[in-house]
């Protein structure tokens, strides 16, 4: 009897010791509710996929950054606990982790360690991990044009990078985690190792290793990049989504992190409007007036620039975007202008078709006064009157008006009629990629005169694009396309023209899903935006290496220059024969080798 008791006592002690050991190996975390908004249900048959082969517990693995993993399908990937990242000093590099389980799991969290090498330590705060959220998307189909959700295939797309600390995941679902490492410009070149730890309630934590190679090259700050990035801002969308009074101090404070993110990607242009919504309310939110026109009882005009000045001062001073101010538009999409009647205080809307008496009577005094105001502010040399996809006849009249009444103002134009060839003096031209391609000779001729030439894509361009259903590599490809053709950069019409419910549903009534915005409310980034930044960084690295090889002039340096130029030239098409990610992986490997 005593022997049996002793055996039972020994067994109990062993169990307690093992339990204690497990508890010690699974650090307890402070309990959190992990409250967040609910994503829309998966509308596809993926919800019927087989998870029977997935073992119990939380599965964690690195995966490539080119794959968007479906939310309801168990990943069929090799378990990978280490990722290798390489970058220049000053560069941002990315990795992706996927977490999945056949059972509901609470309080998934992550923690990043320092990055250590035999030459030094990089602080853990150079890296950031963010849960990837799924938003509803559709498909390209016919591109531009009105669309009803029921007429297009819907699915969930992994895109938004959320700024939350933890998440609960449902059974039989996948949750990606996006990791970015901002390599300090002051880092010592060498090989570093860091750790990403994944925690969850009641389960053993998983440690993943990040091997970071810092090459002995320096990428300048984004403000010094040559790449001309023009993503149009939409301040009134911020006010609506965050329920703030338009143009209030709270509104400007909310816009600060959103547009600082844009500046950190190398944005060069401030988007402004000079009268009523230039695009005839094509977005969910109208572009609210920045300049109030008043027609006085004696027929004279006065202009209130208060909001315009506050906006430009904010973008230049607080955000740091200073190269250009593009003001839309002397030819708005419906040719309507509005003004305040000085006698009655009422807002009057008039049709001002180019070439009509009303057009001349309204634009002549405004442009003259605008020039005077810009001179006083010191902004005239960087300000353009901008036009978006207007027909050649209207542009002829508008350009003549600017040259007559707005001397000193530049002109900017998004061109889908090949009109740039007719106006070689225009300061800022963006050529529609679907409609034409400027020749290298034309671009270089303009560049020699200090004129800017970019390209743009929109709802009409299937590839390369940044819809929420687009392959992630397309955003990076867009930068390489600019480099291959010789463009100074690129334009995209919408940085944050948010739809009704941008956090959960990226579809819109008129264009393919995601066409209207690249980032999400409260300065949440996206896989699309991070990959776009990657491509811009690549272009800057290409430029720096080409200049370095050309300056060296040795046979070996010139061989490298030729090899790099030949590789870049492969991207000079919007219809590549190979998948974009394969082309990019090969080209980026060459960049890596040439940077050693």
C-alpha positions in Angstrom: 0.0 0.0 0.0 2.8 2.4 1.0 4.6 1.4 -2.2 1.6 2.3 -4.3 1.2 5.7 -2.6 4.9 6.4 -3.2 4.5 5.7 -6.9 1.4 7.9 -7.2 3.2 10.6 -5.2 6.2 10.4 -7.5 4.0 10.5 -10.6 2.1 13.6 -9.3 5.4 15.3 -8.6 6.6 14.6 -12.1 3.5 15.9 -13.7 3.7 19.1 -11.6 7.4 19.5 -12.6 6.6 19.1 -16.3 3.7 21.5 -16.0 5.9 24.0 -14.2 8.5 23.6 -16.9 5.9 24.2 -19.7 4.6 27.3 -17.9 8.1 28.7 -17.5 8.7 28.1 -21.3 5.4 29.9 -22.1 5.8 33.4 -20.7 2.5 34.8 -19.5 1.3 38.0 -21.1 -1.0 40.6 -19.7 -4.5 39.7 -20.7 -6.0 41.8 -23.5 -9.4 41.8 -25.2 -8.0 42.5 -28.6 -11.1 44.4 -29.7 -11.2 45.5 -33.3 -13.7 46.0 -36.1 -15.1 42.9 -37.8 -14.1 42.0 -41.3 -16.7 41.1 -43.9 -17.5 37.4 -44.3 -15.6 35.5 -46.9 -18.1 35.3 -49.9 -16.2 32.5 -51.7 -16.2 28.7 -51.6 -12.9 28.9 -49.8 -14.9 28.6 -46.6 -15.6 25.0 -47.6 -11.9 24.1 -47.9 -10.5 21.1 -46.1 -8.6 21.8 -42.9 -8.6 18.2 -41.6 -4.8 17.8 -42.2 -3.9 20.8 -40.1 -2.6 19.7 -36.7 -4.0 21.4 -33.6 -2.3 24.5 -32.3 -1.0 27.7 -33.8 1.1 27.4 -37.0 3.6 30.1 -37.8 5.9 30.5 -40.8 7.6 33.1 -43.0 6.4 33.3 -46.5 7.3 35.4 -49.5 6.0 39.0 -49.9 4.6 38.2 -53.4 1.8 35.9 -52.1 -1.6 37.0 -50.8 -2.8 34.1 -48.7 -6.6 33.5 -48.8 -8.2 33.9 -45.4 -10.1 30.6 -45.4 -7.6 28.2 -47.0 -4.9 26.5 -45.0 -1.5 27.5 -46.4 0.3 24.8 -48.2 3.8 26.0 -47.5 7.0 24.7 -46.1 7.5 25.7 -42.5 10.1 28.4 -42.5 11.4 30.0 -39.3 14.2 32.2 -40.8 14.1 35.0 -43.4 17.0 36.7 -45.0 16.7 40.4 -45.8 19.3 42.6 -47.5 19.2 46.4 -47.9 21.2 49.6 -48.1 21.6 51.9 -45.2 18.5 54.1 -45.1 16.4 51.6 -47.0 13.1 49.9 -45.8 12.8 46.2 -46.4 9.9 43.9 -45.8 9.0 40.3 -44.9 5.7 38.4 -44.4 4.7 35.9 -41.8 1.5 33.8 -41.9 -0.3 32.5 -38.8 -3.0 29.9 -39.0 -5.0 27.4 -36.9 -7.8 25.0 -37.2 -9.1 26.2 -33.9 -10.0 29.6 -32.5 -7.0 31.3 -30.9 -7.0 34.3 -28.7 -4.6 37.2 -28.1 -2.0 36.7 -30.8 0.8 39.2 -30.2 4.3 39.8 -31.5 7.5 41.2 -30.2 10.7 42.2 -32.0 14.2 42.0 -30.5 17.3 44.0 -31.2 19.4 43.2 -34.3 22.9 42.1 -33.2 26.1 41.6 -35.1 29.8 41.4 -34.1 30.0 45.1 -35.2 27.2 46.5 -33.2 23.5 46.5 -32.2 20.5 48.0 -34.0 17.6 48.9 -31.8 14.4 46.9 -32.0 12.4 50.0 -32.9 13.9 50.0 -36.4 11.4 47.2 -37.1 7.7 47.0 -37.1 5.2 44.2 -37.3 1.6 44.7 -38.3 -1.4 42.4 -38.7 -2.7 42.3 -42.3 -6.4 42.8 -42.6 -8.7 41.4 -45.3 -10.9 43.9 -47.3 -13.5 43.1 -49.8 -12.4 43.4 -53.4 -13.7 42.6 -56.9 -12.0 42.1 -60.3 -10.8 44.3 -63.2 -13.3 43.0 -65.8 -14.1 46.1 -67.9 -12.0 48.5 -65.9 -13.6 52.0 -65.8 -17.4 52.4 -65.7 -20.3 52.1 -63.3 -20.6 48.8 -61.6 -22.9 47.0 -59.2 -21.4 44.7 -56.6 -23.6 41.7 -57.6 -22.2 41.9 -61.2 -18.6 41.3 -60.3 -16.9 38.4 -58.4 -16.2 39.4 -54.8 -13.4 38.0 -52.6 -11.4 39.0 -49.6 -7.9 40.4 -50.2 -5.1 40.7 -47.7 -4.0 44.4 -47.9 -4.4 46.7 -44.9 -1.7 46.9 -42.3 -3.4 47.5 -39.0 -1.9 49.4 -36.1 -3.3 47.1 -33.3 -1.4 45.3 -30.6 -3.1 41.9 -30.8 -5.7 39.9 -32.6 -8.0 37.0 -31.9 -8.4 34.6 -34.9 -11.3 32.4 -35.8 -11.0 28.7 -36.4 -9.9 27.7 -39.9 -8.5 31.1 -40.8 -5.3 32.6 -41.8 -3.7 35.9 -40.5 -0.7 37.4 -42.2 1.7 39.6 -40.4 3.7 42.2 -42.3 7.2 43.0 -41.0 9.2 46.1 -42.1 12.7 47.0 -41.1 13.9 50.6 -41.5 17.7 50.3 -41.8 19.2 53.3 -40.1 21.5 55.5 -42.4 24.0 55.3 -39.5 24.1 51.5 -39.4 27.4 49.8 -39.7 27.5 47.4 -42.8 27.4 43.8 -41.8 25.2 40.8 -41.0 22.8 41.1 -38.1 20.3 38.7 -36.4 17.1 39.6 -34.8 14.1 37.8 -33.5 10.3 38.0 -34.0 8.4 36.2 -31.3 4.8 35.3 -31.8 2.6 34.8 -28.6 -0.9 33.5 -28.1 -3.1 32.7 -25.1 -2.3 29.4 -23.6 0.1 28.3 -26.2 3.9 28.1 -26.5 5.5 31.1 -28.1 7.2 30.8 -31.5 10.5 32.5 -32.2 11.4 33.4 -35.8 14.8 34.6 -36.9 15.4 37.6 -39.1 18.8 37.7 -40.7 19.6 41.2 -41.9 22.4 42.1 -44.2 23.2 45.8 -44.3 25.2 46.6 -47.5 27.8 49.4 -47.5 25.7 51.7 -49.6 23.5 54.6 -48.5 20.0 55.5 -49.7 19.4 59.2 -49.2 16.4 60.5 -47.2 13.1 60.4 -49.2 13.1 64.2 -49.4 16.2 63.9 -51.6 15.0 61.2 -54.0 14.9 62.2 -57.7 11.8 60.0 -58.3 8.8 62.4 -58.9 5.9 60.8 -57.0 2.5 62.5 -57.3 -0.3 60.8 -55.4 -3.3 63.1 -55.1 -4.4 63.9 -51.5 -8.1 64.2 -50.4 -8.4 66.1 -47.1 -12.2 66.2 -47.0 -12.2 62.3 -46.9 -10.3 62.4 -43.7 -12.8 64.7 -42.1 -15.7 62.5 -43.0 -14.2 59.2 -42.1 -12.9 60.4 -38.7 -15.9 62.6 -38.0 -14.1 65.8 -37.7 -15.0 69.4 -38.5 -13.6 70.2 -42.0 -10.4 72.4 -41.8 -10.5 72.5 -38.0 -7.3 72.1 -36.0 -8.4 68.6 -35.1 -8.8 67.8 -38.8 -5.2 69.0 -39.6 -3.8 67.1 -36.6 -5.5 63.9 -37.9 -4.0 64.5 -41.4 -0.5 64.8 -40.1 0.5 61.1 -39.8 -1.4 60.2 -43.0 0.5 62.7 -45.1 3.8 62.3 -43.3 3.6 58.7 -44.5 3.2 60.0 -48.0 6.2 62.4 -47.6 8.3 59.5 -46.4 7.6 57.8 -49.7 9.1 60.7 -51.6 6.0 62.6 -52.5 6.8 65.8 -54.4 3.4 67.5 -55.1 0.7 69.2 -53.0 -2.8 68.7 -54.4 -5.1 71.7 -54.2 -8.2 73.0 -55.8 -9.0 76.5 -56.9 -12.8 76.3 -57.1 -15.6 73.7 -56.6 -14.8 70.0 -56.9 -12.8 69.7 -60.1 -13.9 66.1 -60.8 -17.7 66.7 -60.5 -18.1 64.7 -57.3 -16.8 61.5 -58.8 -15.5 60.3 -55.4 -17.5 59.3 -52.4 -16.4 62.6 -50.8 -16.4 65.9 -52.8 -13.2 68.0 -52.9 -14.3 70.9 -50.7 -13.5 74.5 -51.7 -10.1 75.9 -50.7 -10.6 79.3 -52.2 -13.9 81.2 -51.9 -14.7 83.4 -54.9 -17.0 86.4 -54.1 -18.6 88.6 -56.8 -19.3 92.0 -55.3 -22.4 94.1 -56.1 -20.2 96.4 -58.3 -19.1 93.4 -60.5 -15.6 93.2 -59.0 -14.2 90.0 -57.5 -12.5 89.2 -54.1 -10.9 85.9 -53.2 -10.6 84.3 -49.7 -7.4 82.2 -49.7 -7.6 81.4 -46.0 -8.0 77.6 -46.4 -5.7 77.3 -49.4 -2.9 79.1 -47.4 -3.5 76.9 -44.3 -3.4 73.7 -46.4 -0.3 74.6 -48.4 1.5 75.9 -45.3 0.6 72.7 -43.4 1.8 70.5 -46.3 5.1 72.4 -46.7 5.9 73.1 -43.1 4.4 70.2 -41.1 4.7 67.5 -43.7 7.7 68.6 -45.8 6.3 68.4 -49.3 7.7 71.4 -51.2 8.5 70.8 -54.8 5.1 71.6 -56.5 1.6 72.8 -55.8 -0.8 71.5 -58.5 -4.1 73.4 -58.5 -7.1 71.8 -60.1 -8.7 72.9 -62.4 -9.2 75.5 -65.0 -11.2 73.0 -66.9 -13.2 70.9 -64.3 -15.0 67.8 -65.6 -18.4 69.5 -65.9 -16.9 73.0 -66.5 -18.9 74.4 -63.6 -17.7 77.1 -61.3 -19.2 78.5 -58.2 -19.0 81.8 -56.4 -20.6 83.6 -53.5 -22.9 86.5 -54.3 -21.6 89.4 -52.3 -25.1 91.0 -52.0 -27.2 88.0 -51.0 -24.5 85.6 -49.6 -25.9 82.8 -51.8 -23.7 80.4 -53.6 -24.2 80.6 -57.4 -23.1 77.9 -59.8 -22.4 78.8 -63.4 -21.4 76.9 -66.6 -18.1 78.2 -67.8 -17.2 76.3 -70.9 -13.7 77.2 -72.3 -14.0 79.9 -75.0 -17.3 81.4 -73.6 -17.7 84.9 -72.2 -18.3 83.5 -68.7 -15.1 81.5 -68.9 -13.1 84.7 -69.8 -15.0 86.9 -67.2 -14.3 84.5 -64.4 -10.8 83.2 -65.0 -9.1 86.5 -66.1 -9.5 88.3 -62.8 -8.9 85.2 -60.7 -5.6 84.2 -62.4 -4.4 87.8 -62.1 -5.2 87.9 -58.4 -3.9 84.4 -57.8 -0.5 85.3 -59.3 -0.3 88.3 -57.0 -1.2 86.3 -53.9 1.3 83.5 -54.8 4.1 86.1 -55.2 3.3 87.5 -51.8 3.5 84.0 -50.3 6.7 83.1 -52.2 4.9 80.1 -53.9 4.5 81.3 -57.5 7.5 79.5 -59.0 6.3 76.1 -57.6 2.6 76.5 -58.4 0.9 74.9 -61.5 -2.6 75.2 -62.8 -3.5 71.6 -63.4 -5.7 69.8 -65.8 -6.8 66.2 -65.8 -7.6 64.3 -69.0 -9.3 67.2 -70.9 -9.8 67.3 -74.6 -7.3 69.1 -76.8 -9.7 71.9 -77.8 -10.5 72.8 -74.2 -6.8 72.6 -73.3 -5.8 75.0 -76.1 -8.2 77.6 -74.7 -7.2 77.0 -71.1 -3.5 77.2 -71.8 -4.0 80.4 -73.8 -5.9 81.9 -70.8 -3.1 80.9 -68.3 -0.5 82.4 -70.5 -2.5 85.6 -70.9 -3.8 86.2 -67.4 -1.6 84.0 -65.2 1.9 84.9 -66.2 4.4 83.1 -64.0 2.1 80.1 -63.3 3.3 76.7 -64.5 1.0 74.2 -66.1 0.5 70.6 -65.1 -1.5 68.0 -67.1 -2.5 64.4 -66.9 -2.7 63.6 -70.6 -4.7 60.8 -72.3 -4.6 62.4 -75.8 -0.9 62.6 -76.5 -1.2 66.3 -76.2 2.1 66.6 -74.5 3.8 66.6 -77.9 1.8 69.8 -78.8 2.8 71.6 -75.6 6.6 71.0 -75.2 6.7 74.0 -72.7 4.4 72.5 -70.1 6.2 72.2 -66.8 4.6 68.9 -65.5 3.3 66.3 -67.9 2.0 62.8 -67.0 1.3 60.4 -69.9 -1.4 57.8 -69.6 0.3 54.4 -69.8 -2.6 52.8 -71.5 -2.8 55.5 -74.2 0.8 56.1 -75.2 4.5 56.1 -74.1 6.7 59.1 -74.3 10.0 58.4 -76.2 13.3 58.7 -74.3 14.4 61.5 -76.6 11.2 63.5 -75.7 11.7 62.9 -72.0 15.4 63.8 -72.1 14.7 66.9 -74.2 12.2 68.1 -71.6 14.5 67.2 -68.7 17.2 69.3 -70.1 14.8 72.3 -70.0 13.9 71.5 -66.3 10.5 70.1 -67.3 9.0 67.0 -65.6 7.6 63.9 -67.4 5.9 61.1 -65.6 3.3 58.4 -66.4 0.1 57.4 -64.8 -2.3 54.5 -64.5 -5.9 54.5 -63.4 -9.1 52.4 -63.7 -8.4 51.8 -67.4 -5.0 50.1 -66.9 -5.0 46.5 -66.0 -1.2 46.3 -65.5 0.8 47.4 -63.6 -1.7 48.7 -61.1 -2.5 48.9 -57.4 -6.1 47.6 -57.1 -6.8 45.6 -54.0 -6.9 42.5 -56.1 -3.7 43.3 -58.0 -0.7 41.1 -57.4 1.6 42.8 -54.8 4.6 42.8 -57.2 2.7 45.1 -59.6 3.2 48.0 -57.3 7.0 47.5 -57.3 7.0 46.8 -61.0 5.5 50.3 -61.6 8.7 51.9 -60.3 10.9 49.7 -62.6 8.6 50.6 -65.5 9.3 54.3 -65.0 13.0 53.6 -64.8 13.0 51.5 -68.0 11.1 54.0 -70.1 13.1 56.9 -68.6 10.2 58.7 -66.9 11.0 61.1 -64.0 8.4 59.3 -61.8 4.7 58.4 -61.7 1.3 59.8 -60.9 -1.7 58.0 -59.3 -4.9 59.9 -58.9 -5.9 58.8 -55.4 -3.8 58.4 -52.2 -6.8 58.5 -49.9 -10.1 59.1 -51.7 -11.9 56.7 -49.4 -15.0 54.8 -50.2 -18.0 54.6 -47.7 -16.4 51.9 -45.5 -12.7 51.8 -46.5 -11.6 49.5 -43.6 -13.7 46.6 -44.8 -14.9 47.1 -48.4 -12.6 48.7 -51.1 -15.2 48.4 -53.8 -16.7 51.6 -55.4 -19.6 52.4 -57.7 -17.5 53.3 -60.7 -14.1 51.6 -60.8 -12.2 48.4 -59.8 -11.8 48.0 -56.1 -9.0 49.9 -54.5 -8.7 52.3 -57.4 -9.6 55.2 -55.1 -7.1 54.8 -52.3 -3.7 53.3 -51.4 -3.7 53.7 -47.6 -6.4 53.4 -45.0 -7.8 55.8 -42.3 -5.7 56.8 -39.3 -2.5 56.4 -41.3 -2.8 52.6 -41.8 -0.5 51.5 -44.6 -1.1 48.7 -47.0 0.8 45.9 -48.8 0.2 47.9 -52.0 1.8 51.1 -50.5 4.7 49.2 -49.0 5.5 47.5 -52.3 5.1 50.8 -54.2 7.7 52.3 -51.8 9.9 49.3 -52.5 9.9 50.0 -56.2 10.7 53.7 -55.7 13.6 52.8 -53.5 14.8 50.4 -56.3 14.7 53.2 -58.8 16.8 55.4 -56.6 19.3 52.6 -56.1 19.5 52.0 -59.8 20.2 55.7 -60.4 22.9 55.9 -57.7 24.6 52.7 -59.1 24.5 53.9 -62.7 26.0 57.3 -61.7 28.7 55.5 -59.7 29.6 53.1 -62.6 29.6 55.9 -65.2 31.9 58.1 -63.0 34.3 55.2 -62.4 34.7 54.6 -66.1 36.7 51.5 -65.8 36.1 48.5 -68.1 34.6 46.5 -65.1 32.4 49.4 -64.0 31.1 50.0 -67.6 30.4 46.2 -67.9 28.3 46.5 -64.7 26.5 49.6 -66.0 25.6 47.7 -69.2 24.4 44.7 -67.3 22.2 46.8 -65.1 20.8 48.9 -67.9 19.9 45.7 -69.9 18.1 44.3 -66.9 16.1 47.4 -66.3 15.2 47.6 -70.0 13.1 44.4 -69.6 10.6 46.3 -67.5 9.7 48.8 -70.3 6.4 47.1 -71.1 2.9 47.0 -69.6 2.4 43.5 -71.0 5.4 41.4 -69.8 5.7 37.8 -70.9 6.8 36.7 -67.5 5.1 37.1 -64.1 6.1 40.4 -62.5 7.4 38.8 -59.3 9.8 36.5 -61.1 11.2 39.4 -63.1 11.6 41.5 -60.0 13.2 38.7 -58.0 15.8 38.2 -60.7 16.4 42.0 -61.1 16.7 42.6 -57.4 19.2 39.8 -57.0 21.3 41.7 -59.6 20.9 44.9 -57.6 22.0 43.1 -54.5 25.1 41.7 -56.3 26.1 45.0 -57.8 25.8 46.7 -54.4 28.4 44.5 -52.8 
